[in-house]
Amino acid sequence: MILGLSIPAFIALHVAISLIGIVSGLVALPAMAKGHVLPKMQGLFLVTTLLTSLTGFLFPFRGFTPAIGVGIISTLVLIIAFAAFYGLGLRGRARGVYAVTATIALWLNLFVAVVQSFLKVPALNRLAPTGTEPPFLAAQALLLILMLILGAAILRQPRLARKAASRSIAGSSVASDLEKQRRTRWVTGSSG
């Protein structure tokens, strides 16, 4: 039992959270590459991807495994992504930091999905039963290339798109601060 769930039920929960993280990341990050920040989708991606890592630590492992290593790296990367997104509102260099860390987090989640697919899907397992065969390596290489392209596309967004995105992330606090400043200038008659 893990968190009051049988191991099969906990595996199903972990996989469901992981799939939500993957799907939301595959919506949020390409949108960001096109200059659109989707705050709710980004939040869903970050939270479910972090939950994927954290629930992964609860499995009954003996000793250090590659899965634990990926979970540690993912958790550290996600802490930085959370800070860039929520703490710094994607302002300044935080946008680039977020682009890199969010892309790495999505890649790690997809990397594990590919590994699990080759382990669990019989047709894929026949192609690469040990995970060292060319079909497995080709799938992981293709995934890495696609993620590098996605990350680069996010980083290459024009400066104006970055400013607009950071304003929408900083949310109502920045908008309300600007509105308060505007009202104060109007009431006091100051122009600066």
Backbone torsions as a table, in degrees:
resi	resn	phi	psi	omega
1	MET	NA	137.5	175.5
2	ILE	-131.1	122.0	-177.4
3	LEU	52.5	36.8	178.8
4	GLY	78.8	5.1	-180.0
5	LEU	-110.1	148.6	172.2
6	SER	-64.3	160.2	-179.1
7	ILE	-60.0	-44.4	176.9
8	PRO	-60.5	-38.1	178.8
9	ALA	-67.8	-38.9	178.9
10	PHE	-67.4	-39.2	176.2
11	ILE	-60.1	-44.2	179.7
12	ALA	-61.6	-41.7	177.7
13	LEU	-63.1	-46.7	179.7
14	HIS	-59.7	-44.6	180.0
15	VAL	-65.9	-41.3	179.5
16	ALA	-62.5	-44.8	178.2
17	ILE	-61.6	-43.3	179.6
18	SER	-61.3	-44.1	-179.8
19	LEU	-65.6	-37.0	176.0
20	ILE	-64.1	-41.6	177.4
21	GLY	-61.4	-43.2	-179.9
22	ILE	-65.6	-49.0	-178.0
23	VAL	-63.5	-45.0	-179.7
24	SER	-65.7	-35.8	176.1
25	GLY	-66.3	-37.9	179.0
26	LEU	-72.6	-13.7	172.3
27	VAL	-93.0	-48.7	-172.1
28	ALA	-68.5	-46.0	-174.5
29	LEU	-71.8	-43.3	174.3
30	PRO	-62.3	-33.5	176.1
31	ALA	-63.3	-40.3	178.6
32	MET	-65.4	-35.2	177.7
33	ALA	-64.6	-24.0	177.6
34	LYS	-94.2	5.6	177.3
35	GLY	92.1	11.1	-179.1
36	HIS	-114.3	118.9	175.3
37	VAL	-94.9	125.6	178.4
38	LEU	-107.8	88.8	-171.7
39	PRO	-53.7	-43.8	-178.7
40	LYS	-67.5	-40.6	179.6
41	MET	-68.6	-39.9	176.4
42	GLN	-61.3	-44.0	179.0
43	GLY	-61.7	-43.8	177.8
44	LEU	-61.2	-43.4	178.2
45	PHE	-59.8	-49.5	-177.6
46	LEU	-62.9	-47.5	-176.8
47	VAL	-65.3	-47.0	-177.1
48	THR	-71.5	-31.7	177.2
49	THR	-69.8	-39.4	175.2
50	LEU	-65.2	-42.6	177.6
51	LEU	-62.5	-34.1	175.8
52	THR	-59.3	-47.8	179.6
53	SER	-64.4	-46.4	-176.3
54	LEU	-66.4	-41.2	178.0
55	THR	-68.9	-28.3	176.9
56	GLY	-62.3	-30.7	179.3
57	PHE	-70.6	-16.6	-175.8
58	LEU	-84.2	-10.2	178.5
59	PHE	-66.4	148.1	-176.7
60	PRO	-77.1	76.4	177.9
61	PHE	-85.2	154.6	171.8
62	ARG	-116.6	110.4	-179.4
63	GLY	83.0	-178.9	-179.2
64	PHE	-81.0	132.0	179.3
65	THR	-125.0	164.0	174.3
66	PRO	-57.0	-34.7	179.1
67	ALA	-62.7	-40.2	177.9
68	ILE	-66.4	-40.9	177.5
69	GLY	-59.8	-46.2	178.1
70	VAL	-62.7	-41.1	179.1
71	GLY	-62.4	-41.1	178.8
72	ILE	-64.8	-47.8	179.7
73	ILE	-61.2	-45.5	-179.6
74	SER	-60.8	-43.4	-179.8
75	THR	-62.7	-44.8	179.2
76	LEU	-63.5	-43.5	178.8
77	VAL	-62.9	-40.8	-178.7
78	LEU	-68.7	-33.8	175.9
79	ILE	-59.5	-43.8	178.7
80	ILE	-66.0	-41.6	179.0
81	ALA	-62.2	-43.7	177.2
82	PHE	-59.1	-44.2	-179.3
83	ALA	-63.4	-42.0	-180.0
84	ALA	-67.3	-39.9	-175.4
85	PHE	-78.5	-52.4	-174.8
86	TYR	-92.5	-42.0	-177.3
87	GLY	-72.5	-42.6	-176.2
88	LEU	-107.1	-3.0	175.7
89	GLY	59.6	27.9	-179.2
90	LEU	60.7	20.7	179.3
91	ARG	-81.3	143.3	176.5
92	GLY	60.5	-133.1	-178.0
93	ARG	-69.4	-14.0	-179.7
94	ALA	-61.0	-30.2	178.9
95	ARG	-64.8	-44.9	177.6
96	GLY	-65.2	-41.4	178.0
97	VAL	-61.2	-43.5	179.1
98	TYR	-65.5	-42.9	179.8
99	ALA	-56.4	-45.3	-178.7
100	VAL	-69.6	-48.8	-175.0
101	THR	-70.4	-39.1	178.5
102	ALA	-66.1	-39.1	178.1
103	THR	-65.3	-41.9	177.4
104	ILE	-63.1	-42.7	-179.8
105	ALA	-61.9	-44.4	178.3
106	LEU	-64.9	-42.8	179.0
107	TRP	-59.1	-45.0	179.8
108	LEU	-61.8	-41.2	178.4
109	ASN	-64.2	-42.4	177.9
110	LEU	-69.6	-36.8	176.7
111	PHE	-55.9	-48.2	179.4
112	VAL	-65.6	-37.6	178.1
113	ALA	-61.7	-40.1	177.9
114	VAL	-66.3	-44.8	177.8
115	VAL	-57.2	-49.7	-178.5
116	GLN	-63.9	-36.5	178.3
117	SER	-62.4	-43.8	179.3
118	PHE	-69.8	-24.5	176.6
119	LEU	-81.6	-37.9	-169.4
120	LYS	-101.9	-27.7	-178.3
121	VAL	-88.4	115.2	-173.7
122	PRO	-53.6	-42.7	-178.7
123	ALA	-63.4	-40.2	178.5
124	LEU	-73.0	-37.1	180.0
125	ASN	-63.5	-35.4	177.4
126	ARG	-64.9	-32.0	178.8
127	LEU	-73.8	-31.8	-175.5
128	ALA	-149.0	74.0	-175.6
129	PRO	-66.3	-25.6	-178.6
130	THR	-104.9	-7.3	-178.5
131	GLY	78.3	14.7	177.7
132	THR	-120.1	0.5	-177.6
133	GLU	-78.8	158.8	-178.4
134	PRO	-53.4	-40.2	-179.9
135	PRO	-61.5	-40.2	178.1
136	PHE	-65.9	-46.9	-179.7
137	LEU	-63.1	-38.4	178.2
138	ALA	-65.4	-42.1	178.7
139	ALA	-61.8	-44.4	-179.6
140	GLN	-68.8	-37.4	178.3
141	ALA	-65.3	-43.7	178.0
142	LEU	-61.3	-43.6	178.2
143	LEU	-59.9	-45.8	179.6
144	LEU	-61.2	-43.8	179.4
145	ILE	-62.1	-45.1	179.3
146	LEU	-62.5	-38.7	179.8
147	MET	-70.3	-36.3	176.1
148	LEU	-64.4	-40.1	177.4
149	ILE	-64.0	-44.1	178.9
150	LEU	-61.9	-49.0	179.6
151	GLY	-59.8	-41.7	178.8
152	ALA	-64.9	-38.0	179.1
153	ALA	-64.8	-38.2	177.7
154	ILE	-66.4	-43.3	-178.9
155	LEU	-66.1	-29.2	-176.2
156	ARG	-84.6	4.2	-179.1
157	GLN	-58.9	141.4	179.0
158	PRO	-59.6	153.9	-178.1
159	ARG	-56.6	-38.6	-179.4
160	LEU	-64.8	-38.4	178.1
161	ALA	-65.0	-35.6	178.3
162	ARG	-64.4	-43.8	-179.7
163	LYS	-63.7	-45.5	-179.7
164	ALA	-62.2	-41.3	-179.7
165	ALA	-66.0	-41.9	-178.1
166	SER	-67.2	-32.6	176.1
167	ARG	-66.5	-40.2	-179.0
168	SER	-70.8	-30.0	178.5
169	ILE	-76.2	-45.1	-178.3
170	ALA	-58.3	-18.1	167.7
171	GLY	71.7	-155.2	-173.4
172	SER	-66.6	-24.5	-178.6
173	SER	-63.7	-43.3	178.4
174	VAL	-68.9	-45.4	-179.8
175	ALA	-61.8	-42.6	-179.1
176	SER	-70.4	-34.9	176.0
177	ASP	-61.8	-44.4	179.0
178	LEU	-64.3	-40.8	179.0
179	GLU	-64.5	-41.0	177.8
180	LYS	-62.6	-42.2	178.6
181	GLN	-62.6	-42.2	179.6
182	ARG	-62.4	-45.2	179.9
183	ARG	-64.4	-42.1	-179.7
184	THR	-61.0	-43.7	178.3
185	ARG	-62.2	-39.4	-178.6
186	TRP	-68.2	-44.2	-178.1
187	VAL	-68.7	-44.5	-177.6
188	THR	-83.1	-14.5	-179.6
189	GLY	79.6	7.6	178.8
190	SER	-80.6	151.7	-179.6
191	SER	-107.9	-7.1	-173.4
192	GLY	-119.7	NA	NA
